[in-house]
Every structure is written in structure tokens, then in C-alpha cells.
Amino acid sequence: MLAHNPKTSDDDARNRAVELLALVGVPNPEQRVDQYPHEFSGGMRQRGMIAMAIANSPSVLIADEPTTALDVTIQAQIVEVMKTAQRETNAATILITHDLGLIAELADRVVVMYAGRVVELSDVFTIFNSPRHPYTIGLMNSLARVDIDKEALLPIPGQPPSMISPPPGCAFHPRCLHSHGRAICREVIPPLREFGEGDHVSACHFAEELVEAQVVGIGAEQPA
């Protein structure tokens, strides 16, 4: 369970492994520590990976799709484990995910990327409640809402671009419902520009025209 450390004895390493497994919620850690990965469920393996990640008290944790392929109940448990791990290590966490609910639950600041470029950046409340890029709004609108009746979701049209031969100009323009075929979208890569009094930035030529969107199906609370 521990990264190799020549200054750690076998007994100390085992005790630390048991301690870490208990910290991330693995039952019977004294017995589990001797088991193989195939003897763990998917959720338990995720917990084990988190325990390994925090073993040496890192200053930065990178979580890449930490809840993928887990059912909803296990996802919620892993979220709590990640919160515990962050409190234990006091580490900054970089969360890489397509799960907007997970972002709303865990993130303080959000970077939205499309085709390898940053298209929007701000605090989590602003991103969810006042998005200023068509891709961000498309992500929000593709989720089911719980507060209104909708016959169908509004998916983002088209397919993600090829990174071998990306579209000219704004990479999102072939799928953008706001471009309206305008030449600047097809020809010029939009720079990141600031909005408002905070540090909200967006890479859209026509971000000022976008109507403020509300969170769809999930929410991010206004910070106190």
C-alpha cells in the first residue's frame, strides 16, 4: 500500500497501510491489507487507490475521473472519502471529470476545456449560474432538470473535433448554437477575456451576448 521508503520498516509500513485503509473506509483493514486487488470490489479498489495516493502526505492530489464506472451509491461514498483524504493531507486537489454533479460537490474553482484549450474559468458558483461560453451552457443544458418538466434534453449537436485536424478558428464553432455561421468564429481563435468584477474569463467572441444560464439539475451554493 505504501510507496517504497527505505527508512520505513516492514512493520511500520504495514501499520500505516492498515491505518490508511481504515481512514478511507475499508472494512476489516487488518485482514484486507493482505488481500489481492481482485478480491476487492470496484469501490474498494477506488478506496485503496486513494489510500495509496495520500500515503506520503502529498501537497497536491490529482483525481482523474475518480467515480467512473461506479454506481450512484458507491460514487457518493467515494466523494466522502475524497473529502476525508483532503482534510487528512490538507492537499490541493485537481479533479478531472465530466461529472458536473461531482464538480458542484467538490470544486472551488472550475476550468472548462474543449479540444485541448481552456474556454472558461471562474469559481464554481459563477460557472454554474452565469456561464459565458456556449460549450459550458451546452453541458448544463444536456442534463436532466428536476425543477421543470421537459419532454427531451437538449444535447450538444455534432461530434467532438479531431485533435489531428482541429477546425479553424474557434474549435467549438461547428457545434455552437450561438455562432450563427459568423465568419470570426470560423476564422479567429478567440482569446480568453475577463468579465465582471471577478476573475471570470471566457474564450468566446460573443460572450457578452450570452444570456445568464441557471444550473440545470444540480446546484452550486453561493459561498458564505
Buried (B, 14 or more C-beta within 10 A) or exposed (E): BBEEEEEBEEEEBBBBBBBBBBBBBBEEBEEBBEEEEEEBEEBBBBBBBBBBBBBEEBEEBEBEEBBEEBEEEBBBBBBEBBEBBBEEBEBEBEBEBEBBBBBBBBBEEBBBEBBEBBBBBBBBBBBBBBBBBBBBBBBBBBBEBEEEEEEEEBEBEEEEBEEEEEBEBBBBBBBBEBBEEBEEBBEEEBEEBEBEEEEBBBBBBBBEEBEEBEBBBBBBEEEE
